[in-house]
């Protein structure tokens, strides 16, 4: 196959100011543009520098791919996460604008390998060990190609991609592809963190991308949907417990430690075992406070998170009742209890029962639980609940103690960074986190 061209959704606004650093040609009329421009959508039309355009799509293509770039001011990053903020960003490649729901979406179009150069620098520090960077390049490329293949299959099947199962007793939802049907991937943590050449680094990242060019993980001639998260919390999760209920043989639950610890039962679907695991701090590759290792994986704003392997959140009754009511749109009254219904292999809650004085509801999957129990997202759904200050059966305080950061499926970034620091090769890192895989070069 040939190296694909990607479409990455960057921002979604009614009006966007952008700067063209170099000459760009507007594909729809052949005119050339340079410098600051403004585009907005109103009454069914796109206006470019206050001039109404007849086209529903506008494509700005660089006169020179190597020399030209464009800036998008105030791009929101970390959307709905605790580190959400705006950032000015710079990109290579083409800039496309489309209309979505009476707003404009800015899309960056460029070759896959150029995209990966930015992803590796955006997801982690470009001064990371070369073995960690190689491993991440392979899984990022694999995930992306698998999404392109999956998108084409879904489009050809004409089936509706269903992510919500709702009854009076349950609300089960997972989040994957439904937010971006008009481009290949988004630029935020919902897909892979991509911030253009804002953080793009030099020789090391270019070397890593060049040496792994076209290299992907395969399972039975299928490109692996290779996932990753910041910290698995000591045990990784399976795909089907987080997203659609389809088991992937290469995304099994693994213990993030070269040796099992006899004092723990690793069946964390068992509530007693999960409670012991989460309330303690077992040895694991990702159980580290080594600043050198953490700085490889965590950008400056990520390092604002201090306790990611084990963490604690405390809510008063008033806080948690208001939060759950607002997030679910249901009146629970006072919250009586949060009861685990089903846990995954890593101890992550897949289904959680909320019991209130006025209402009871089971919610899932893991990200929905994290959204409902936080203003943004809890670090993970691998959590246990303690009720405090109980009066007349109603707790005055809830203490959530949790493990890990993220969904926990596939590669654990902090664990992989520690493996790289300990001298493991990128192939050993990949074979630790992914099972039944082979490395294959799809294009040169």
Secondary structure as UniProt FT lines:
FT   STRAND          5..13
FT   STRAND          15..26
FT   TURN            27..29
FT   STRAND          32..42
FT   TURN            43..44
FT   STRAND          45..48
FT   TURN            49..50
FT   STRAND          51..53
FT   STRAND          57..62
FT   TURN            65..67
FT   STRAND          69..77
FT   TURN            79..80
FT   TURN            82..83
FT   STRAND          85..91
FT   STRAND          94..100
FT   TURN            101..102
FT   STRAND          103..111
FT   HELIX           112..123
FT   TURN            126..127
FT   HELIX           130..157
FT   STRAND          164..166
FT   STRAND          170..173
FT   TURN            178..179
FT   STRAND          185..186
FT   TURN            189..190
FT   TURN            196..197
FT   HELIX           203..211
FT   TURN            212..214
FT   STRAND          215..219
FT   TURN            220..221
FT   STRAND          222..223
FT   STRAND          228..229
FT   TURN            233..234
FT   HELIX           239..241
FT   TURN            249..250
FT   TURN            262..263
FT   TURN            268..269
FT   HELIX           271..279
FT   TURN            285..286
FT   HELIX           291..297
FT   TURN            300..301
FT   HELIX           302..304
FT   STRAND          310..316
FT   HELIX           317..328
FT   STRAND          335..343
FT   TURN            345..346
FT   STRAND          349..356
FT   STRAND          360..364
FT   HELIX           366..372
FT   STRAND          383..388
FT   TURN            392..393
FT   STRAND          397..403
FT   STRAND          411..412
FT   HELIX           413..421
FT   TURN            422..423
FT   HELIX           426..433
FT   STRAND          438..441
//
